[in-house]
Amino acid sequence: MIKNIFHGDEFSASIPEHNFLNNLPNHNNTDFEYHNLLIQILETGIWKENRTSEKTLSIFGPQLKFEKVGEKFPLLTTKKIHIKSIIGELLWFLSGSTNKHELRDKYGVTIWDEWGDNETGELGPIYGNQWVNWEYFGIEGLAHYGINPEKVREPRCDGLLYGQRHIKKSINQIQNLIDTLKTDPDDRRMIVSAWHVDQISDMALPPCHWSFQFYTNQYPDEKKRRLHIKVNIRSWDAFLGAPFNIASYALFLMMMAQEVNMEPGDLIISAGDAHIYKNHIKYICEQLGRKSMSLEPIMFLNKKKDFWNFTPDDFDLQLYKAYPNWKHVPVAV
């Protein structure tokens, strides 16, 4: 039974008395992990205010695990998830674009339309910019000018030596990750971050899934290494955002595994503030009353494509059956 702690009578009727746990044995692993998260929030969450006008029921620190995503692609069956939007947004991120008009015009995806500049389409230095074009200022040394640094000891007022200057540089974090996986797959620093502190205020929306880390292993009886990913999310909309993020990072993991000749392994997601918006509860309660429609679907990638040249036509989802989704679910902006 849902035994939530409510703050005030206005929420007392928000969640019906229902034993949703009875349905969990009837779920495939993906639906089980996701529904268990929803139940955990409903049972133990606390009502909190936030930057939007809609209160949330919130918990802190849950973790979900989806194993062998190449064999069981983690797409919910208790509501239909629009895989074309997931593919389009991911390819848009990887292109480095931060323009929502390009996302809409090239991939037909409108999920970022509520944010950013409507005229220019610009969203600021969000995910794609940080993943493939992390900017910083480096120092062009005296040696560039044929000057021996040891002979120039007096610093300028800005801390540089005379003859030095700041120059803008960038890092493709994803390519660095690919190179490391190919040359040193046991490295423990295979991390990508989108949390560029001095650029947060320039972003239309600070990154929710703000970093991820790769890990590989190989058992004696296996020919290939397994590639795993752990994703960190600071703020997780459990109803709208979570199903999308789960499938997106599973897809990303499969693409990376193909590029570095490994088997796609497990997806682990660690959340900070995981929450349910009050105006989503009626949909969630209906979804929790459903059983899995089928086992997880299977995703196939075009084996002939390298990582940077994928298009939406290179992804083939098979055996996907799901309950219909709801139309016009409100989004908290």
C-alpha positions as CSV (number, residue, x, y, z in Angstrom):
1,M,0.0,0.0,0.0
2,I,1.2,3.5,-0.7
3,K,2.1,5.0,2.7
4,N,3.2,8.5,1.8
5,I,3.8,11.4,4.3
6,F,1.7,14.3,3.1
7,H,2.2,17.9,4.0
8,G,-1.3,19.3,4.2
9,D,-4.7,18.0,3.1
10,E,-4.4,19.4,-0.4
11,F,-2.3,16.3,-1.3
12,S,-4.2,13.7,0.7
13,A,-6.2,12.5,-2.3
14,S,-3.3,12.7,-4.8
15,I,-2.4,9.0,-4.6
16,P,-5.0,6.3,-4.4
17,E,-4.8,3.4,-2.0
18,H,-3.4,0.6,-4.2
19,N,-0.9,-2.2,-3.8
20,F,1.2,-1.6,-6.9
21,L,3.8,-4.0,-5.7
22,N,1.5,-6.9,-6.7
23,N,2.3,-6.1,-10.4
24,L,6.1,-6.1,-10.1
25,P,6.5,-9.9,-10.6
26,N,4.6,-9.5,-13.9
27,H,7.2,-7.1,-15.4
28,N,10.2,-7.6,-17.6
29,N,13.4,-6.3,-16.0
30,T,13.2,-2.8,-17.5
31,D,9.6,-2.2,-16.5
32,F,10.4,-3.7,-13.0
33,E,13.3,-1.3,-12.4
34,Y,11.3,1.7,-13.6
35,H,8.1,0.9,-11.7
36,N,10.0,0.1,-8.6
37,L,11.5,3.7,-8.8
38,L,8.0,5.2,-9.1
39,I,6.7,3.2,-6.2
40,Q,9.7,4.2,-4.1
41,I,9.1,7.9,-4.8
42,L,5.3,7.5,-4.0
43,E,6.0,5.6,-0.8
44,T,8.9,7.6,0.7
45,G,9.0,10.9,-1.2
46,I,8.6,14.3,0.4
47,W,6.8,17.2,-1.2
48,K,9.2,20.0,-2.3
49,E,9.0,23.3,-4.0
50,N,11.2,23.9,-7.0
51,R,11.9,26.4,-9.8
52,T,8.6,25.5,-11.5
53,S,5.1,26.3,-10.3
54,E,4.4,22.5,-9.8
55,K,5.4,20.8,-6.6
56,T,7.3,17.5,-6.7
57,L,7.3,14.4,-4.6
58,S,11.1,13.8,-4.2
59,I,13.6,11.3,-3.0
60,F,17.4,11.4,-3.1
61,G,19.9,8.9,-4.4
62,P,18.2,6.0,-6.1
63,Q,20.1,3.8,-8.5
64,L,18.8,1.6,-11.4
65,K,20.6,-1.1,-13.4
66,F,19.8,-2.5,-16.9
67,E,21.9,-5.5,-17.9
68,K,23.2,-6.4,-21.3
69,V,21.4,-3.7,-23.2
70,G,22.4,-5.1,-26.6
71,E,20.2,-8.2,-25.8
72,K,17.4,-6.5,-23.9
73,F,17.0,-2.9,-25.0
74,P,15.6,-1.0,-22.0
75,L,12.5,0.6,-23.5
76,L,9.3,0.6,-21.4
77,T,6.3,-1.5,-22.4
78,T,3.9,0.0,-19.9
79,K,3.8,3.1,-22.0
80,K,5.1,3.7,-25.5
81,I,8.3,5.6,-25.8
82,H,9.0,7.6,-29.0
83,I,12.3,6.0,-30.1
84,K,12.7,8.4,-33.1
85,S,12.9,11.4,-30.7
86,I,15.5,9.6,-28.6
87,I,17.7,8.8,-31.6
88,G,17.3,12.3,-33.0
89,E,18.3,14.0,-29.8
90,L,21.3,11.8,-29.2
91,L,22.7,12.3,-32.8
92,W,22.0,16.0,-32.3
93,F,24.0,16.0,-29.1
94,L,26.9,14.2,-30.8
95,S,27.0,16.7,-33.6
96,G,27.8,19.4,-31.1
97,S,24.8,21.4,-32.1
98,T,23.0,23.6,-29.5
99,N,20.3,24.9,-31.8
100,K,16.7,23.6,-31.2
101,H,15.7,24.6,-34.7
102,E,18.3,22.3,-36.1
103,L,17.0,19.5,-33.9
104,R,13.5,20.1,-35.2
105,D,14.3,20.6,-38.8
106,K,16.9,17.8,-39.2
107,Y,15.4,15.2,-36.9
108,G,11.8,16.2,-36.4
109,V,12.2,16.4,-32.7
110,T,10.5,19.2,-30.7
111,I,11.3,18.2,-27.1
112,W,13.6,21.3,-26.6
113,D,11.0,23.8,-28.0
114,E,10.1,25.0,-24.5
115,W,13.6,26.3,-23.8
116,G,16.0,28.7,-25.3
117,D,15.7,31.6,-27.7
118,N,12.6,31.1,-30.0
119,E,13.9,33.4,-32.7
120,T,17.5,32.1,-33.0
121,G,16.9,28.7,-31.6
122,E,20.0,28.9,-29.5
123,L,20.1,27.1,-26.2
124,G,23.6,28.1,-25.0
125,P,26.5,25.6,-24.4
126,I,24.4,22.6,-23.4
127,Y,25.2,18.9,-23.7
128,G,26.4,18.7,-27.3
129,N,28.8,21.6,-26.8
130,Q,30.3,20.1,-23.6
131,W,30.6,16.6,-25.0
132,V,32.4,17.4,-28.2
133,N,33.6,21.0,-27.8
134,W,34.5,21.6,-24.1
135,E,36.1,25.0,-24.2
136,Y,38.9,26.4,-22.1
137,F,41.7,28.9,-22.3
138,G,45.2,27.6,-22.5
139,I,48.5,29.4,-22.6
140,E,50.5,29.7,-25.7
141,G,54.1,29.4,-24.4
142,L,57.2,31.4,-25.1
143,A,58.7,28.5,-27.0
144,H,56.1,29.2,-29.8
145,Y,58.0,32.4,-30.4
146,G,61.5,30.8,-30.2
147,I,62.1,32.4,-26.8
148,N,63.8,30.5,-24.0
149,P,61.4,30.6,-21.0
150,E,64.3,30.3,-18.5
151,K,65.6,33.7,-19.7
152,V,62.3,35.5,-19.0
153,R,61.6,35.5,-15.3
154,E,59.6,38.6,-14.7
155,P,55.8,37.9,-14.8
156,R,53.2,40.4,-16.1
157,C,50.5,41.7,-13.9
158,D,48.1,39.0,-15.1
159,G,50.5,36.2,-14.0
160,L,51.8,35.3,-17.5
161,L,55.4,35.8,-18.5
162,Y,56.1,38.4,-21.2
163,G,55.5,36.8,-24.6
164,Q,52.8,34.5,-23.4
165,R,49.1,34.8,-24.2
166,H,45.8,33.1,-23.5
167,I,44.3,31.2,-26.4
168,K,40.9,29.5,-26.7
169,K,41.0,25.7,-27.0
170,S,38.5,22.9,-27.0
171,I,38.3,19.2,-26.2
172,N,36.2,16.5,-27.9
173,Q,35.5,14.4,-24.8
174,I,33.8,11.7,-26.7
175,Q,36.6,11.1,-29.1
176,N,39.1,11.1,-26.2
177,L,36.9,8.4,-24.6
178,I,36.9,6.3,-27.8
179,D,40.7,6.6,-28.1
180,T,41.2,5.6,-24.5
181,L,38.9,2.6,-24.8
182,K,40.9,1.4,-27.8
183,T,44.3,1.9,-26.2
184,D,43.8,1.5,-22.5
185,P,40.4,-0.1,-21.7
186,D,41.2,-0.6,-18.0
187,D,41.7,3.2,-17.5
188,R,39.8,4.5,-14.5
189,R,39.5,8.0,-15.8
190,M,37.1,7.4,-18.7
191,I,34.7,10.2,-17.7
192,V,32.7,12.8,-19.6
193,S,31.3,15.8,-17.9
194,A,28.7,18.4,-19.1
195,W,29.0,20.4,-15.9
196,H,31.1,23.3,-17.1
197,V,30.8,25.5,-14.0
198,D,31.6,28.9,-15.6
199,Q,29.1,28.3,-18.4
200,I,26.1,27.1,-16.4
201,S,24.5,30.5,-16.4
202,D,24.7,30.7,-20.2
203,M,22.7,27.5,-20.6
204,A,19.0,27.5,-21.3
205,L,18.8,24.5,-18.9
206,P,21.8,23.2,-16.8
207,P,22.6,19.6,-17.6
208,C,20.4,17.1,-15.7
209,H,22.4,14.1,-16.8
210,W,25.7,15.8,-16.0
211,S,28.3,13.1,-16.3
212,F,29.0,9.5,-17.1
213,Q,31.8,7.0,-16.8
214,F,32.8,3.9,-18.8
215,Y,34.1,0.7,-17.4
216,T,35.2,-2.5,-19.2
217,N,35.8,-6.1,-18.2
218,Q,36.4,-9.5,-19.8
219,Y,35.8,-12.9,-18.4
220,P,38.2,-15.8,-19.4
221,D,35.5,-17.6,-21.5
222,E,34.6,-14.5,-23.5
223,K,36.2,-13.3,-26.7
224,K,35.4,-9.7,-26.3
225,R,35.4,-7.2,-23.5
226,R,32.1,-5.9,-22.1
227,L,31.5,-2.1,-22.0
228,H,29.5,-0.7,-19.2
229,I,28.3,2.9,-18.5
230,K,27.3,4.6,-15.2
231,V,25.3,7.8,-15.6
232,N,24.9,10.6,-13.0
233,I,21.8,12.7,-13.0
234,R,21.3,15.6,-10.6
235,S,17.6,16.2,-11.3
236,W,15.4,13.4,-12.6
237,D,11.8,13.8,-13.8
238,A,10.7,10.2,-13.2
239,F,7.7,10.3,-15.5
240,L,8.8,12.2,-18.6
241,G,12.6,12.3,-18.3
242,A,13.6,8.9,-16.9
243,P,12.3,6.6,-19.7
244,F,13.9,8.8,-22.3
245,N,17.3,9.0,-20.5
246,I,17.4,5.2,-19.9
247,A,16.9,4.4,-23.6
248,S,19.2,7.2,-24.8
249,Y,22.2,6.1,-22.8
250,A,21.5,2.5,-23.7
251,L,21.7,3.5,-27.3
252,F,24.8,5.5,-26.7
253,L,26.4,2.5,-25.0
254,M,25.6,0.3,-28.0
255,M,27.1,2.8,-30.4
256,M,30.3,3.1,-28.4
257,A,30.6,-0.7,-28.0
258,Q,30.4,-1.2,-31.7
259,E,33.0,1.5,-32.4
260,V,35.6,0.0,-30.0
261,N,34.7,-3.7,-30.8
262,M,33.2,-4.6,-27.5
263,E,30.0,-6.1,-26.3
264,P,27.4,-3.6,-24.9
265,G,27.1,-4.4,-21.2
266,D,25.2,-2.8,-18.4
267,L,23.7,0.6,-17.9
268,I,23.7,2.0,-14.4
269,I,22.0,5.3,-13.5
270,S,22.6,7.1,-10.3
271,A,20.2,9.9,-9.6
272,G,20.3,12.8,-7.1
273,D,16.9,14.4,-6.8
274,A,14.5,11.9,-8.4
275,H,11.0,13.3,-8.4
276,I,7.4,13.1,-9.6
277,Y,5.5,16.3,-10.4
278,K,2.1,16.5,-8.8
279,N,0.3,16.9,-12.1
280,H,1.8,13.6,-13.3
281,I,0.5,11.4,-10.5
282,K,-2.8,10.5,-12.2
283,Y,-0.9,9.2,-15.2
284,I,1.6,7.3,-13.1
285,C,-1.1,5.5,-11.0
286,E,-2.7,4.3,-14.3
287,Q,0.7,3.1,-15.6
288,L,1.5,1.3,-12.3
289,G,-1.7,-0.7,-12.8
290,R,-0.4,-2.2,-16.0
291,K,1.7,-5.3,-16.5
292,S,4.5,-5.6,-19.0
293,M,3.0,-6.1,-22.5
294,S,6.0,-8.1,-23.6
295,L,9.7,-8.7,-23.1
296,E,12.2,-5.9,-23.9
297,P,12.6,-5.2,-27.6
298,I,15.9,-5.6,-29.4
299,M,17.8,-2.7,-31.1
300,F,20.0,-3.4,-34.1
301,L,22.7,-1.0,-35.4
302,N,24.1,-0.7,-38.9
303,K,27.4,-2.6,-38.5
304,K,28.9,-0.7,-41.4
305,K,28.7,2.7,-39.8
306,D,31.5,4.2,-37.7
307,F,30.5,6.2,-34.6
308,W,30.5,9.7,-36.1
309,N,28.5,8.9,-39.2
310,F,25.3,7.4,-37.8
311,T,22.0,8.6,-39.2
312,P,18.4,7.8,-37.9
313,D,18.1,5.2,-40.6
314,D,20.9,3.2,-39.1
315,F,18.8,2.1,-36.1
316,D,16.3,-0.8,-36.3
317,L,14.1,-1.5,-33.3
318,Q,12.4,-4.9,-33.4
319,L,9.8,-6.7,-31.3
320,Y,8.6,-3.6,-29.5
321,K,5.0,-3.8,-28.1
322,A,3.8,-1.2,-25.6
323,Y,0.7,0.4,-24.2
324,P,-0.2,3.7,-25.8
325,N,1.2,6.8,-24.2
326,W,-0.9,9.8,-23.1
327,K,-1.3,12.9,-25.3
328,H,-0.5,16.4,-24.0
329,V,1.1,15.5,-20.7
330,P,2.1,18.8,-19.1
331,V,5.8,19.6,-18.9
332,A,7.2,21.7,-16.1
333,V,9.4,24.4,-17.6
